[in-house]
Amino acid sequence: IDPVVTLYHWDLPLMLQEKYGGWKNESVIDIFNDYATFCFQTFGERVKYWITIHNPYLVAWHGYGTGIHAPGERGKITTVYSVGHNLIKAHAKVWHNYRKHFQPYQKGMLSIVLGSHWIEPNKSEDALDISKCQQSMERVLGWFAKPIHGDGDYPEELKNEFSFLPRFTEDEKNYIKGTADFFAFSFGPNNFKPPNTLPKMGQNLSLNLREVLNWIKLEYNSPRILIAENGWFTDSHVKTDDTTAIYMMKNFINKVLQAIKYDNIDVFGYTAWSLLDGFEWQHAYNIRRGLFYVDFKSEKKERIPKSSALYYKQIIRENGFFPRESTPSLQAQFSCDFSWGITESVLKAESVASSPQFCDSSLYLWNVTGDGLLHKVKGVKLKTRPAQCTDFVSIKKQLDLLEKMKVTHYRFALDWSLILPNGDLSVVNRQVLRYYRCMISEALKLNVQSMVTLYYPTHAYLGLPGPLLQAGGWLNRSTAYAFQDYAALCFREFGDLVKLWITINEPNRLGDIYNRSSNDTYWAAHNLLIAHAMAWKMYDEQYRSFQYGKVSLSLHSDWAEPANPYFESHSKAANRFLQFEIGWFADPIFKTGDYPATMREYINFKNRKGLSYSSLPSFTSEEKELIKGAADFYALNHFTTRFVIHEPQNGSQYEFDRDIQFLQDITCLSSPSRLAVVPWGVRKVLRWIKKTYGDIDIYITANGIDDQSLDNDELRNYYLGKYVQEVLKAHYIDKVKIKGYYAFKLTEEKSKPRFGFFTSDSKGKPSIKFYNNLISNNGFPADYSVCDPSNQEKQCSFCLFISQKKPLIFFSCCLFSTLILLLTIIVFHKRKRRKRFK
């Protein structure tokens, strides 16, 4: 371990303060140089990195201006800048001393630690705001950096603003200029607190370390940089669970890494602040900044490593951040009957009318009077034909997009409120039903099967028929019975064409809408579960025997990781999230017929503590029997992994009952909508489903990422490749019975995150080709495809020949039958003639 030794970190001997007035007196410059000489002579053989003064900005401002730091003087602003002047000259003198007398044989380097904030303009396009940010940086960092790392003089902004600013002679400028062998930089809370002395100039403080490193590079000619102090703080009551400090550390170090890799900034070291909890100047013992916890009240003052110490150790060991791949990439394929799909939300039928050109017998003339209208020609009738599915213009567009995607399955949702506007069977919109049937049948002609979702609610559009909405929606049990009737209608109308059904999309997210209280949330979920189970049971009893379809519901199933893996409370919080998010609906259907025991117990525990008045509804024995097993497969929508901490909360809300909070991990690649790209999360959730609910068939019914780019959506390509790779590992290595993967989604909506493979005006993106390759390869094959006809068994080749030569075989059969018939007639007539002849 190389020592980096600081000569002065605000610990001026009291005698020098009393005799000379401290740094206000130029005499201290020579005394400081004598002290430095002694240190160089005593320790120089073992020290290769020297720091003269730590953060002179804080020494000058808070030692001699605000009085917050020692010696605690509340002086005039002229005193503050006079002190700064002496600190610069003291540093320069020590640097020349070391360079002349010690560096030639000790081979060390010397610098001064300069601390700073970072500030960003209110309006990035506003030249005045940008100018103010520049002035702010010059008044803090530039005050000391420009003389030492620049031209030897203060920034022009400072000289113009303060006429009393001390001046350097030309000789002093030359003497001070370049007196640092590297740029030592401090960035942390001390540079932001207290803010009243910080010249913010009306702009915004920021913790973006990468940006301030770029500023240093541009201002001071790309110096070598040592991050000599960086870190954050926790409150005094926090012991070893300093998760906030971990995430701040991730943020800062990741920004340093980005500055090195992407901006070519020469950062050669990073120093975490600090090793131990201690006396934090004006904050005393009210905050903690150590990697090791110290109980100040104990006699032995034991040093106990915090989670940040363990995490920093991991960063050092890995020399950065390594992606947590579950295993190396796998070269293999899915089973040959694997479903490759694309997901769309609600397919709107009301905006599409059947073209009248084939069913209206009238002849029209357009714009004959210049009015831009069609005028019917009386007495003229044209031939018509029956309406056809291809008359629907939007279906043609959908088919065109599907053909380009080269998928085997298309998942879309019906609009309940359009099909049954009154919420019951009194009024059925047959035109809308016809539209959906046409969509399904025309897709089949492209060899694309449909997975049909009956009900697809969103935050913006609950999707219920008006009368049901007015009657209380899902808080009213009658909505469940209305859903059963609606499902029966759809099964009757489309069941001969549809083999995969989703009753309800993400009912475990409907709590975002029914969030007036936790009891509203739980009762809405209760009725949704019963509605699904009744629809499933009806299909099972009345339609399965001749339609041969499968029915389930699709659950939002993101994975949860403990934000701080070193604490059991975070692991428990992650498991609690899974129980409240997934087990809430999956346990009743795939396991017990009732809600998860851990969910009910935790809510009761909070009730006893007086922290919540929530109450989970209870199922009757008949309802449990109805719900248990009411799904033919597990369908999940998975988009990201959540990083979860235990955070006790008070109140009767579904979110509060969980006692969790989410953290954003800066080291994860994330999308514009801040979805973390964590591929191994999907494999973990698939294994968890298998472990929790048994060896059941699983369909990933939605998986995707938002990508702003229209012409080069690299993020989507990366996401697809990595996530499908992890799904393949779950299928191939973990033996999870994954039957299909549906990318989300076909087209994007205006003014919303860009999840689509096609824009709202049907313009395709490059990721389509990437997904095409995944589909055609059926995964990630090595040298050949096991599903390729040439590698199948002979009987499969014969079947393929039969399917490909259907027209020729049909013609041959007809010809052969005709020949047989002719021969039969000839033989018959010949026999008849013989009889006559006899």
N, C-alpha and C positions, 0 to 999 in steps of 0.2 A: 504494500500500500504506500503510494507516494504522498508525503505530507504537502499540503498547500498551506503555507504559514502566513497569517495576517499579523502585521506589526501593530496595527492600531484599530481596534473595534470599539471605539467610544469610551475607552477606559483610561482617560487622562489622569495621571497622578494628582491627588488633591493639592499637593504642595505647589505644582506648576499653575494650578488654577488660582490659588491664593496669592502667590508671589507675582505672577505675570499677567493674570487675567485670562489664562488659557490661550486658545487659538486667536484671540483678538490681538495678541502681541506677537510681532515678527520674531522675537527672540526664541519662541518655541520651535521655530523652523530648524535652527542649529541644534537645539537640544534633541529634537526628534531624529535628526541625522546621526547624532552621537549614539543614541539608543539603537538605531538601525545598524550602525557599524558594529556595535557590541553583539547584536544578534547574528549578523553575517559571520563574524569571527567565531562565535560559539557554536552555531548550528549549520552554517553554510555548506559544509561538506555533505550533509545529509538532506538538504532541502534544495529541490530543483524548481519550485514554484513559490515566489514571494508575492504577497499583496501588501502594499504600503498602508492604505487607509480603506476601511470599509464604508462605502456609501457616504461620501462627503456631503451630498445634498441634505441628508437627514441630520448630519452633525451640525451643519450651518443653520438650517431652518429650525430644527426642533431643540437644538442645544442653546442657541443664542437668539432665536426669534420667538417661537411659541413657548419655550420653556418646558416642553413635554419631556425632552431627554436631558441628561446631565450636560452641562452644569445647571440647567434649569433657569437660564436667564431669559427674561422677556425684553429683548432689546429692539432697537430700531432696525428698519430694513437695511440701512447703511451698514450696520454692524454685521448683519447676516452676510452681505456680499463681501465685506472686509474679511470675515472669517473664511469664506470660500476662497478668496484670493490667497490667503496664507496657506490654506490646505493644498492648493494646487502647487504653490512654490515649494512647500515642504516635500511633496511627492517627487517633484522634478529633481530636487537636490539629492534625495535618497537614490533615485534611479541613476543619476550620473555617478554618484559615489559607488554604487554596486557595479555599474558597467566598467568603471575605470579600475577599481581595486579588487574586485572579487569575481566578477563574471569570467574573466579569462581562464581561471583555473577551477572555479567551482561549477562552471557550465550551467548555471541556473537561468531562470527568466523572471522578470519582475513586472508587475502592473499595479493598477488601482481598481477596486471594484466600484463601478458606477451603477447606481440604481435608477430605475425609471418606471413610469406608468406607460400605457399605450392609449391613444385616443383616436377616435374615428369621427368623420364629419357627420352631421345630422343629415345632410344631403350630399351624396357622393358626387353629384354633378355640379355642385355649387362651388365655384372657385374661391369665394370668400370663406366658406366653411373649411375648405381644404387648407387655406392659408392660416386660419386660426389654429388648426391642428398642428401645422408645422411650427407655429409660434409657441404652442404649448410644449411640444417636444424640445424645442431649443431652450426654453426657460428652465427645464428640468435636466434632461440628459445632455443637451448641447452646452449648458453652462460649464460643465467640466470636461465633456468629451471633445469639444472643438479645440480648446487650447492644447489638450494632451494628444489627441488622435488626429487633429486637423492642422490648422495653420498657426497654432500658438496663441491665438487671440479668442476673445469671447464672440459669440454670434452677434451679427449686426442687429438683430431684433432686440437683444438685451442692451446693447450700447445705445441704441436709439431711444429705448423706453426709459432707461435709468441714467440720467446725467451724472449721478453720484457714483456710478460703477467704477471701481479702481481700474487703472489703466496699466497695461504691461508696456515696458520700453521695448524697442526693437530687439535689443540684446536678450531681454527676458523672453520674448516670443520665440526667438531661435533656440533659447535654452530649454524652454518648456515643450516645444513642438517635438512629437515623436517619442516622448518619454514613457513608452509602454511597449513591452515585447509581445503583448497580446491584449485583446479587449476582454476584460473581466466584467461580467454583467450580472446584476441582481434584479430579479423580477418576482414580486410576491406581495403579500398584504401590506407590508410596511410602506410600499410605494403608493398605496391607495388610501391609507388611513393616517391621520384624519384628512378628509378631502378639502377642508376649508383653506388649506395653504397651497393646494394644487391648482395651478392655472389651467382650468378645464376650458376656458374661453367659450363656454356655452355649448361644448360638443360632448361626445359620448365616451366615457371610459370603457375600455375593453380589456379582456384577458387574453387576447390573441398574441401569444408569444412569437409565433411565426412572422407576423407582420412587423413587430418591432425589430426582430432580427434582420428582416429585409431593409428596414429603415437604416439600421446601423451599417449594413453592407453598402447601401447607396451613398450614405453621407460620408463614410470614412474609408472608402476605397477597399472594400472587401477584407477587413482584418480577420485574423484568426480569433475565434471567440471561445471563451470559457464561461459557461453558465455557472457562476460562482455561488449563487444562492437562488433557490427556487423551491416553492412549496406553498402550503396553505395552513390553515389552523382549524382547531376544533374548540368547542366550548369546554370549560373546566370540568364539567360533570362527565364528559365522554372519557371512557377508560381505554380499552384496547380495540373497541369496535369503531374505528375511524374511517368508515366507508366513504364519507365525503372527501376525505384527504386522498384516498386511493383514486377516486375518479378525477379529482383535480390533478393529481400526479400523472394519471394516464393522459389527460388533456394536454398538460404542459410538455411532457416528454414526447408525445406524439407530434406536437407542433414543431418541436426541435427536429425530430426525424424527418418531417415533411420539408423543413427548411434546408436540411442537408441534401435530401434526395432530389427534390424538385426545384429548389432555388439555388443549388450549388453554393450554399453558405458554409464557410469553413468553421463549423463548431467542433471543437476537439474534446470537449468534456462537459459533464453535467454534475452539479453538486446539489443533492437534496438537502433542504433545511428543515429540521435540524435533527441531530442524533437523539437528544434527550429533551423531555419537557423541562422548562426552566422558568426563570423570572423574565417575563416579556415586557421589560421597560414600562411604558405608561399603562400597559394592560395588567401588569403585575402577574398574579397567578390565575387570572380570569380566563385566559386562553391557553391552549397547549399547541405546540408546534413540533414536538418530538416524534421520532419514529419509535421511541421507547417510552412507555408510560412510567411516570414516577409518582408514587404516593407521597406527597410532600408532608403529610401528617404522620407517616410511619417513621419509626426510629431508624431502620436500616436503609430507607429510600431505595427499595429494590427497583431495578430496571427491568420492566416486562415488555417484550416486543409487541407492538401493535400490529394490526392486520396490514397497515401500510408498510411496516418493516418487512413483513413476509412477502408482500407483493413487490416491493422494490428489489428484494433479493432475487425474485423470479425474473424481473426485467434485466437485472445485471447478468444473471445466469444465461438468459436467452439473447442477451445483447440487443434487446428491442422487443418487438411484438410479433410473435409467430401465429399465423392462422391455425386455429385448433381443428385441424382435419381429424376426423375419427380414424381413418385409415388412409393409406395411399390410394391414388386413383385406381379404379377397377376397370378392367377390360372384359366386359361381358354384356349379355343381352337379356332383355325381359322375355317372358314366355311368348310364344308365337300368337297367342290369342289376346295379348295385352292391348288395352284400349288407349289410344292416343287421342286426346280431345282438346277442344277449345271451349271456353265458357263465355257466355254472354249473360247480361242481367235480364231484366224484363224486356221481352220482344213486343214492342208497341204495335198494335194492329189498327188503332183508330186513325192514324195518320195516312193509312194506305187504303185507297179505294180501288176496286176492280176496274180495269179499263173498259169503257163502254163500247169500244169500237167494234167488237164482235157480237154484242148482244143487243145493240140498238139498231133497228132496221131503217131509221130515218137517214136522209142525206142532208148535210149541212154545207152552207157556204159561209166562209169566214170574212169578216171585215168588208162586206160589200158596200156599206155606207160610211166606212171610215171610223166606225165606233169600236173596232177591235172585238166584236162579239160574233158568235155563231148564229146563223139564221137558218131555220129548218125550211127545206124545199118541200112544199106541199104536193101531195099526190105521187111522190116517188118513194118506193120501198126497196130496200136492198136485202140481199140474202144475209142471214145471220147464222151463227153457230153457238152451241152451248158454251157457257163460261168455263174457262180452264184455269188451272192453278197458275200457269205462267202469265195470266193477266195481271197478277199482283206484281207491281213494279218492284216493291221492296224485297220480295222473295227472290227475284232475279239477282238483285244486288247481294243479298245474303249468300246465295248459292255461288256467286262469282267469288266472294271472299273465302268461302269454305273450300272451294276448289283450289284456291291458291295456298291455303293452309295445309292441304293434303292430310287432314286428320281423318280418323275413323269414327269419331263421335263428336257430337255437338250438344253442349248443354245450354239450354235457355229456359227462361221462366215465362209462364203464362200470366196474364193480367186478370186476376179474379174480379176486380171491379168492372172490367169491360165485359167479361163473359156473363156475369150475373149482376147487373147494375142495382137490382133491388136486394141483393144478398140472399135471395132464395130462388127457387125454380119457377116462380111466377112469370118472370121475363128472362128469356135466354137469347143472347145475341148470336144468332146463327151465322151471320156474316163473319164475326170474329172467330167462331169455332171453325168455320170453313177455312179461314186464313191460316190458323194454326195447323189444321190437318194438312193443308197444302204444303206448309213449310216442312212438316215431317216427311210427307210422302215424296216431295221433290228432292229432299236431302238423301232419302234412301236410294233414289235413282243414281246418286253420285257415290253410292256405297258408304254413306255417312249415316250412322244411326243416331237417334236423338235421345238424350237424357233430359227428361222434362221435369222442371220444377213447378209445382203447383202454386206456391206462395213465396214471394221474394220481397220481404219488407226492407226498407232502408230508413236512414235517419230523416231523409227529406220526404219520403213517400211511404206511408204505412201500408198502402196497397189494399185496404179493406173497402168493400162496397159501402157507400154513404150511410145507408140505414144501420148497418152493423156498427159503424164508427160512432154514430150518434147514440147507439144503445149501450155504449161503454167499451166497445171493441173487445179486446182479449180479457178484460176484467169481468166480462159477462159470459157465463158458461154457454149461453145459446149460440155464441160465435163458433164454438167447437162443433156443435151439431150442424150449423150452417156450412162449416168447412167440410164436414162429412158428406153432405149432399153435393157440394161443389166437386169434391174429389170423385164421387160416384159418377157424376156427369162426365168428367174428363176421362175416367177409365172406360166408360162406355164409348165415348166418341173417338178416342185415340188409342185405346189399349191394344188393338190388333196390330198397331204399328210401333208401339213403344215397349221396350223391354226393360228400361231402367227409369225408375221414378224417384224424385225427391219431393217429399210432401212440403217441407218448410225449410227455407234457407236461413241458417244461423239464428235459430230461436234463442240461443244463449246470448245473443247481442241485443235482443229486443228490450232488455232492461235499460238500455240507453234511452229508450223512448218512454217506457213506463217507469219513470224515475222520481215521481213525486214523493214516494216513500218506498222503503224496502218491501213493505207488505204488498204494495201495488206491483212491484217487480216480481215478487215470488208468486203472486196469484196469476199474473199474466202468463208466467212460465208454466204454472200448474195447468192452466187451461190449454196452452199450446201443446203440452205433452199429451194430454188426453185427446186433443183433436187429432194429433198425428197417429196415436195408437188406434183410434176408432177408424181412421182412413185405412191404416195398414190391415187391420183385422177384416174390414169389409172387402178389401182386395183379396186377402188370403182366402176368404170363404166364398166369394162370388165370382172372381175373375181369374185367379191364378191357374185354375185347372185347365183353362183353354187359351189364356193369353200368355202364360209362361213368363211373366215379368217378375221383376224384383223391386221392392220399395224400401226406402229408408228416409232419413232426414239428414241434412248437412250441417255439421257443427263447426263453428269457428274454433280451431285447435292450434293456437300458437303455443310454442314451447316456453317454459319459464326456467331461467337459470338464477341461482342465488347471486345477487350483485356482489356480495363479498363471500367468496367460497370458504373463508377461514372461520365463519361463524355459523353455528347450528341454527340460530334463529332465522337466518336468511334462507337456509335450505328448507326449513319448515314453512317459511313464507312462500317459497316457490312451489312446494307441494300443495299448499293451501290454495294457491292461485289455480292450479290444475283441477283441484276438486271443485272449486266454486265456478270455474269457467267451463270445464269439460264434464267432470263427473256429475255436475248438477243435472244434466240431461242424459249422459251416457250410462250412469249407474242404474237409473230406473229401467232403461231399455235393455241394456246388454248384461245386466248383472242381477240386481235384487228386486226390481220393481218398486224401489223406494229411493229417496235421495241419499247421497253419501252420508254415512254415519258421522264422519269427521266434520262435515259441513253443519249438520244439525247440532253436534256437540259444541262446535266453536260458537255458533250463534247463541246457544243456551249459556255458555260460559260468559259471553259478553252481557247477556241479560242479567245474570247473577251479579256481575260487577256494576250494573247500572249504566253501562256504556252504550246499550242498544235496547230497543224495544221491538226488534224484528222477530218475526215468527214464521217458520216454514210451514206451509199447509201440509196436511196429512192426507194420504191416499186411503180410501176404503180397501178392504180385502179384494173386492171385485175390480177396483181400479188397478190395484197392483197386478192382478192376474191379467188384466187387459194390456197393461203397459209392458210388462216383462216379456222380452223376446220380440217386441214389435218392430223389428228391422231385419232385413235380409243381408245387409252389409253395413259397414261403417263408412260414412262419407265425411271427409274433413276438408275444410278450407284452411290452408296454412300460408302465412305470409312472412312471419318474422319470429324472432326469439325475444322475449321480454326479460330484462334484468331486474330482479325483484329484491326489495328489502322489507324487513318487518318494520312497520310503522303504525303503532297503536293509534286508533282514531275513535272519536266519540260521535255518535249520531246514528239515527235509524235510516241508513241508506245502504243499498246493496254494496256500493264501493267501500263504505266504511266498515261493513261487517267483515270484510276480508283482512283488514289491518295490513295492507300492503301498499307499497309505493314503487313506481318504476323509475329507473335511472337510465340515462342515455350513455352508452359506452362509446367514447370518442374514438377508440381504437378499432371499432367496427366500421366497415364501409356502410354507408347509409344512403338512402334515396332522398330526393327533394322533400318528400313528406315525412322524412326522418324514420323510415322503416330500416332497421338494422339488417344487413345482409349476413346471416349466420347459417350457412348451408347445413352444418352438422345438427342444427336444431330440428330439422324435419326428420332426420333419422332417429333422433332421440324420442320424438313424440310418437313415431311409428312403433318403436320398440316398447314404449310405455303403454300404448294402446293394446298391443299384443299381450304384454305381461298382465295388464289390468283386466282386459275383457276377453282374453282367450284368442284362439287361432281363427279369427274371423276374416272374411273377405274385406278388403279396404280399397276404396276409391278416393284418390286425391282429387276433389271436385273443383278446386280453385287454388292456384299457386302462381304468384306473379309479383312484379315490382313496377313502381312508377318510374319512368325515365323521360326527362324533359326533351331529349333530342328527337327530332323528327327524321333526320337524315342518317344518323349513326348512333343508334341506341345500344352502345357497347355495354352499358350497365345491365340491360335486359338479357343480352347474350350471356354475359358472365353469370348472372343470376340463374338463368335456365340451365346452363351447363353444370354449374356447381350443385344446384338443388336436385336435378335429375340424377346426377352422379350419386348423391347421398340416398336418394330413393332406391336406386339400383343396388346399393350396398345393403340397404334394409331388406330388399327382396332376395338378393343372392346370398348374402352372408348370414343375415339374421333370420332368414326364412319367414319373413312377414308376407302374408298372402295379399300382395298389392295387385289389383286387377286393372287399374287404369290411372292415368295421369292427365289432368285437364289444365292447360295453361290459362291464366286469367290475364286479359280478356280479349275478345275479338276486336271490338271497336271502342274507342275512348269517347267520353262525353266532353262537351265544351265546358271550359272554366272549372275543370276538375283534374285531379292528378292523372297523369298520362300513363294509364295501365295498358292501353290498347296496342295490338299489333297493327291496327289500322287507325288512322286519324278519323275525326268525326266526319270528314268529307271523303272517306274511303281510300285515302292514300296509304299505300303499304310502306312498312318500315323494313330495314335490313334484317331485323331479328326473325322475320318470317322464314328467310332462307336457312337460318341457323336451326330453327325448330323443325323445318322440313327435313334437314339432315338427321336430326335426332330420331325423327319418326321413321325415315327410310332405313336407318341403321338399326332401329329397334333398341337403341341404347348406345353402347360404346364397344362395338365388336373389335376383336383382335385383327384377324386376317380375312375372315369370311363370316357370312351370316348363317346361323343355324336355321333360320326361317326361310332361307333362299330356296326356291324350288329345286335347284340342282343338288342341294344337300338333304332333301327330304327323302323319305322312303318311296319305293317305286309306286305303291298304291296311291300315294299323295300326288305323285307326278301324273299318274293316269287321271286322278280327279281334276288336277289343274288343266290337263289337256281337254277333258270333257267340258269344263267351265269356259275355257277359251274358245272352243270350236262348236259352241251351241248352235249357231245358225247353220253351219255346214252339216252337222249331225242331223239336225231337224230336216234339212233338205234331203239328205241321204235316206233318212227314214221314210220320208214321203215318197221318194222315188222308188225305194225298195217295196213299199206297200202297194204302190201303183202297179209295179211289175208283177207282184204276187197276185193282185186282183185280176190283171190281164191274163195271166197264165191260168188262173182258176176258171175264168170265163171261156177261154179257148178249150180247155180240157172238158168243161161241161158241154159245150156245143159239139165237140167231137163225139162224145159219148151219145149225145142225143141223135146225131146223124146215123151212128151205127145201129141204134135201136130201130130207127125208121127203115134203114136198109134191110135189117133182118126181117 
